[in-house]
């Protein structure tokens, strides 16, 4: 597929991005004339913006490591969506994303625009739902004060809609950006969904507090900032355990976790197998298509491994184009079945390049605890020998270590 030289993106993604931005802009332009400017609304919006901007400024002061991507801005956008007319929800992400770009970490402008547009459309959908649920003659604040329980239920439902629409919009963009990113990996990321639910809770609580006094938004800055700090700490810990290119465990962490699995399996008399998978002729991919495409291939293979393994299997990147997998409760037959499934899944992958697609295969070597060794060093050595047998037999094959 040819790419547009302007952004280096697939044409479908460029068109999708333009549609998102145009839709958000059109909704703003259409909504502004019909939205009355009330002093109370402007005061609430200003208070929420001030709280969000103060958090962004604190992030700038603290500094943000590369790769850090999560924030708690939805804790400020959700109250705006609930308490103010929908047009405010469309506008709110624009100054916040722009300030992030200037004060925290600059990024590609078109990505920032898409992020702001998707957030605005999602928040406007939630805002519209909440305002449709309002009893006749009541404002959002009045509903919270008169019937707090139904209002709270409606607020949570509207906030969930904001989250779901935003995830869907960004998942489509991720799926278009590269075949290495599957839409279900965006939708079904458990940790990300947990963080989203935390943001929803914080946003609804701030909205309830602002019903009584908009100035409470400023008082909410310290606890939201502390949550942000704890989130950053958790992400840094996760980053220290994972490989940046693939998201799998790095070699050191993988070895520590698998050694514990081996001790547990030995003590309880359970089977365990080790796989080593190596991309076939990966150097040719880098030499022909460049290292950026090579990185996409590594990410695609890592995604295929995660999707093809059981929830309790342990996958890691061992180095270069080599991946390792521990299979608890897997005997030799089960290990071969899983390895064959992984081999087939990777063979069906296509990574996007400027001139078309790149297809790769893997060779896999397998070793079983007890049969081929009693510790991780022995198992890795046996699986490595089996891997070379698979390579010598023609690649794109699975081989089991000799007993």
VEXTIDREN-116301 format. One record per residue (C-alpha): residue in three letters; y, z, x. Coordinates in steps of 0.001 Angstrom, whole numbers, plus 524288, in hexadecimal, padded with zeros to 5 digits. Layout:
N
alaYZX ...
This chain:
403
unk800008000080000 unk80D347FC548055F unk8175B80710806AC unk825E38069C80460 unk82CDF806EB8115E unk837DA80F7380C08 unk82FD881BD880A4E unk822948181C80FAB unk81C6981B138027F unk8131B813BC7F991 unk81AC980BC67EF72 unk81461813327E431 unk8193F820167E9B7 unk826F081AA97EBBD unk82753815EA7DDA8 unk8220C822D87D8A6 unk82C4182A617E06C unk8373F821D57DB51 unk83256823827CD5E unk83200832537CEE2 unk83FBC833047D469 unk84508829597CA5B unk83E8C830C77BF37 unk8441683DD17C38C unk85197837DE7C57B unk85123830F67B85C unk84D3E83D767B158 unk85886844A17B7B5 unk8625283A3B7B3C7 unk85CE9839D17A5F0 unk85C9B848967A47C unk869DF84C447A9DB unk872588471879E8F unk86A7A84E7A79462 unk86A2085B6079BCF unk8757F864707989A unk87B8E86B937A425 unk87AB5879EF7A0AD unk8804E8844D7A977 unk8741A88CC07A826 unk86B3B881697AC0A unk8738587E187B7D5 unk873B588C5B7BC1A unk864DE88D6D7BB03 unk862E1880AA7C248 unk86C5E884AA7CD04 unk86564891BB7CEA2 unk8580A88B497CFBD unk85D248811D7D94D unk8636988BC67E174 unk856A3893437E225 unk84EF3887287E5EC unk858FF882E17F00B unk859438906E7F5F9 unk84A8088FDA7F7A1 unk84BB8882747FDF4 unk85627887A280730 unk84D928933080AD7 unk842C08898980DD4 unk84C1C8824A816C7 unk84FDB88EDA81DA2 unk841CF892CD81FA1 unk83D578855A823D5 unk831C787E0881E7B unk8263F879458267C unk821E786B3D82623 unk818598687A81B5A unk81D758736F812B1 unk81EF586CFB80582 unk81E258773C7FACB unk829CB87E7C7F51C unk82D168865C7E8FF unk837F187DF27E36B unk830B987CC47D679 unk833B288B2A7D488 unk841D5886CD7D2C9 unk83FA7879A67CC38 unk8370387F027C162 unk84178888587BC23 unk84B0287CF27BBB8 unk84117874F47B413 unk83E9B87FFA7AA66 unk84C3C885597A81C unk85490879097A907 unk8548886B987A287 unk84AD6861CF7A882 unk8554F85A537AFE5 unk85752866387B8B0 unk848E2865A07BC44 unk84AA68577D7C079 unk8568485A887C8DE unk852438675E7CF21 unk84889861CA7D920 unk852B78585E7DEA7 unk85BC3862227E589 unk8504686AAD7E97B unk8487E85FAC7EFD4 unk854EB85A8F7F644 unk857E9868097FBD7 unk84A038694A800D1 unk84B8385C2F80783 unk8580F8608480E4C unk8558C86ED78112C unk846DE870AD8129A unk8408586456817C5 unk8449A856478166F unk83AA684C8F81186 unk839BD83EB580CA0 unk8447B83CEA80297 unk83C21834FC7F943 unk831CA83FAD7F908 unk83C2A849D07F5F5 unk8412A841387EAEF unk8338B83FAF7E534 unk8312D84E577E634 unk83DEE8514D7DF15 unk83B56847037D4A3 unk82D7584BA17D205 unk831C8859D47D14B unk83CFC856547C845 unk8346684E8D7BEEB unk829FE859307BED3 unk833C7864297BC7F unk83A9485C517B1DB unk82D8585A8F7AAEB unk82B47869327AB23 unk8393386BCA7A6C6 unk838038625379B78 unk82B46868D07971D unk83137876667978B unk83D408723878FE3 unk834A786B8A785BF unk82D8387875783EE unk83A2D87FE978162 unk83B3188582773A6 unk8463087F6C76BC5 unk853848851176EBA unk84F7488C2677B36 unk8532F889BB7894D unk8491888BF37940F unk84F75898FF7973D unk84FA789CAA788E6 unk841338997D7877F unk83DB08A2287930F unk845A38AD4C78D44 unk840B58AC0277F40 unk832628A84778131 unk82F128AB2E78F6E unk820548A90578E8A unk8209289B6278835 unk82BE6897A27910F unk8244489BFB79D07 unk8185189435798CD unk820D38883C7968B unk8275E88A1E7A3CC unk81A5F88AD47AADD unk8157F87EB17A3CC unk821E18772D7A726 unk8213187B887B55C unk813018773A7B61B unk81706869F17B0DD unk8214B8690B7BBA0 unk816D286BDA7C5B3 unk80CC5862597C02D unk81651856F77BEB6 unk81B8D858F57CC6F unk80DD1859797D22F unk809F784D0D7CB02 unk81616845A97CF5B unk81457849AC7DD8E unk805A58472A7DD18 unk80827839127D921 unk8118A8378C7E48C unk807BA83DB37EDEB unk7FCD9834DF7E91C unk80569828D57EAE9 unk809F782CE27F866 unk7FC7E82C507FE9E unk7EE4082B017FAAE unk7EBF6836B780391 unk7F27C83F587F94D unk7EADC840057ECA9 unk7F1A6843F67E02C unk7E79B84E987DD70 unk7EA9D8552F7EA82 unk7F8A3856CC7E5C8 unk7F4EB85B447D81C unk7E9B7864417DBDE unk7EF3086B3B7E7C0 unk7EC128793F7E3DD unk7F58F87FB37ED3F unk800BE876F27E8FE unk7FDE58798D7DAA3 unk7FDF78882B7DD39 unk80B478871E7E39C unk8104287F087D82C unk80BE28897F7CEA4 unk812DB893AE7D6ED unk81F5888BBC7D647 unk81DF188A937C784 unk81CAF899537C63B unk828A389BAC7CEB2 unk83077891537C760 unk82D48896C17B9E8 unk830A08A4987BE4D unk83DBE8A01E7C3AD unk84064898D27B701 unk83DB48A50D7AEFE unk846818AD117B7D2 unk851848A3087B71B unk851668A3E97A840 unk857D88B12B7A98D unk860E88ADCF7B4D0 unk8618C8A1377BCF0 unk865F58A9197C8B2 unk858068AE4F7C987 unk854A58A1567D017 unk85B808A60A7DC5B unk854838B3257DBC3 unk847928AB987DB28 unk84A1C8A51B7E856 unk844318AFEC7F0F4 unk836EC8B0A47E9F0 unk835E88A1D57E914 unk8396C8A0D27F76D unk82F1F8AAF47FAF9 unk825198A2F77F372 unk82995897057FAF9 unk8280589E4A807DC unk81A508A2BB80447 unk81703894C980043 unk81BB988FEC80D73 unk81376899FD81477 unk80769895DA80CF1 unk809F58878D80FDC unk80BC488A3D81E58 unk7FED78917D81EA6 unk7F8428861D817C9 unk7FE8987C7C82144 unk7F90C8842182CD6 unk7EB558826B8273D unk7EBCF8741882398 unk7ECE2866FA82A2A unk7FA11860D682728 unk7F529852E18257D unk7E9878557E81CB6 unk7EBA6862AA8164B unk7DDF9866E381A5E unk7DB63872F082287 unk7DEBE87138830D1 unk7D3EA8725483ADD unk7D6618809383EA2 unk7D7048857F8309F unk7CB2E87D8082CA0 unk7C2F58834F83787 unk7C6DE89138833F4 unk7C38D88F4D82599 unk7B6C9888308283E unk7B2228926F831EC unk7B3C889C7582706 unk7AC0F8939E81DE5 unk7A12A89296827F1 unk7A08F8A15C8298F unk79FF28A2E781ABD unk79585898628192F unk78D3789E348241A unk78E1D8ABEF81E7B unk78AB18A79E810AC unk7809689D738147E unk787DE8923780E14 unk7884A8840E8130A unk7946C87E0A81917 unk7973F8709E81EC5 unk7A1B386AFA82797 unk7A6E385D08826C7 unk7AEFD855A9830CA unk7B55E8494E82B82 unk7BC3983F8783432 unk7C430833AD82FF5 unk7BE27826FA834A0 unk7C6AB81EB083D99 unk7D2C2826AF83A69 unk7D95A8224984700 unk7D98881471841AD unk7E0DD81949835AE unk7EB6681F7183E25 unk7EC17813C784753 unk7ECB4809B983C4B unk7F4C48109F831E8 unk7FC0481B508393C unk7FB0C82A06839A3 unk8024282C2082CC6 unk7F79F824B58259A unk7EDB282C2C82D9D unk7F38A838E9828B0 unk7F26E8340281AAD unk7E424830E781D15 unk7E1B883EA68223F unk7E8638447781641 unk7E06F83BB580D33 unk7D3A883F90813AE unk7D75884DED812C4 unk7DA0E84C5980439 unk7CCF7845A28024A unk7C602850AA8095C unk7CC9685B1280113 unk7C94D853F27F480 unk7BB23851A27F871 unk7B80985F817FCAE unk7B45386B7D7F4E6 unk7BED1875E37F2C0 unk7B8FA87F327FCCA unk7B69C875258079C unk7BF51876588139F unk7C594869DF818EA unk7CE1A86878824E1 unk7D3D285EA582E32 unk7CD51860AD83B3E unk7D634857AB842D8 unk7DA3B8496D8435F unk7D26F842228391D unk7C79484C488386F unk7C53D8554382CCC unk7BBF8860BC82B5B unk7B6208669481F04 unk7AE48872F281CC4 unk7A514872B581111 unk7A0D98806780CE8 unk7946388114804D4 unk790A087338808F2 unk783628701380EAD unk7806586364815C0 unk77E5585B3780975 unk78AD08604D80308 unk7928B85E1C80F90 unk78E0F84FEC8102D unk7918784DB7801E0 unk79F338532A803C7 unk7A12384B9B8106D unk79D0583EEB809D1 unk7A689841797FEB0 unk7B19F843BA80847 unk7ADFE8376680FBB unk7AE5282F3C8033E unk7BB238353F7FEC7 unk7C1E48324280BAA unk7BC8B8246A80BE1 unk7C3758220B7FEE2 unk7D0B882655803E3 unk7DBEB81CE1805E8 unk7E800820D180DA5 unk7F459818D180BAA unk7FA49810E0816A7 unk805A980754816EF unk7FC687FBF4816B3 unk7F226800C480D52 unk7E80180B7B80DD8 unk7DFE48123D81837 unk7D1D38161881573 unk7CA8081FD081DE6 unk7BD0D825F281EAB unk7B789832558248C unk7AB22835E782BAE unk7A5B1843818292A unk79CBC84C64830F4 unk796618584082A9D unk78FC78648A82F9B unk7898A86FEF82849 unk78A1E87E5582BB4 unk77D1888358830C2 unk77734875DD83294 unk781028709D83C60 unk7877387CF88415F unk78ADC88B0483E78 unk7996588B0A84168 unk7A5098820283F89 unk7A4C987CBA84D68 unk796A08785784C1F unk798D68727F83EA6 unk7A4CC86ACD84309 unk79D97865B084EDE unk791F58616884687 unk79AAF85B1983C45 unk7A2438542284701 unk795C684E3984C84 unk791FE849DA83ECB unk79F84843D783D2B unk79DA883B8B8494D unk790768371884407 unk79741832B883780 unk7A15882B5C83F95 unk796E2824DF847D5 unk78F5B820D383BA9 unk79AD3818A7836E8 unk7A4F982271831C4 unk7A7FE825B78238D unk79B8082DB882347 unk796A783BBF82228 unk78D4B8414E82C3B unk786B284E9082C8C unk7847C855C483960 unk776D88556383F21 unk76F31861E783D1F 
